[in-house]
Amino acid sequence: MESLEDRVARLEKQVAYLNRHLGIDPRFIDSLAEGPSLPPDFYRELGRGKLVKAIKIYREATGSSLLVAKNAVEAMAKQARSIE
């Protein structure tokens, strides 16, 4: 029978694989749970530091105003930089 530690390790590997496959940067996992569901392209652009593209995608996905999208994306980028 598989130990709890082995099972957790296997599940963590699976989650890491899925994150890579979907293009989700692990630094942004907390923001996934807090906010609206955003497409993988958003997280890819945010991870690359392409804030203008990320803001555009955020607006398209959420219907937010430019100001709301800009503030949200900049806050996520700031959070990601503080984790590094």
Rosetta blueprint (number, residue, H / E / L):
1 M L
2 E L
3 S L
4 L H
5 E H
6 D H
7 R H
8 V H
9 A H
10 R H
11 L H
12 E H
13 K H
14 Q H
15 V H
16 A H
17 Y H
18 L H
19 N H
20 R H
21 H H
22 L H
23 G L
24 I L
25 D L
26 P H
27 R H
28 F H
29 I H
30 D H
31 S H
32 L H
33 A H
34 E H
35 G L
36 P L
37 S L
38 L L
39 P L
40 P H
41 D H
42 F H
43 Y H
44 R H
45 E H
46 L H
47 G H
48 R H
49 G L
50 K L
51 L H
52 V H
53 K H
54 A H
55 I H
56 K H
57 I H
58 Y H
59 R H
60 E H
61 A H
62 T H
63 G L
64 S L
65 S L
66 L H
67 L H
68 V H
69 A H
70 K H
71 N H
72 A H
73 V H
74 E H
75 A H
76 M H
77 A H
78 K H
79 Q H
80 A H
81 R H
82 S H
83 I H
84 E L
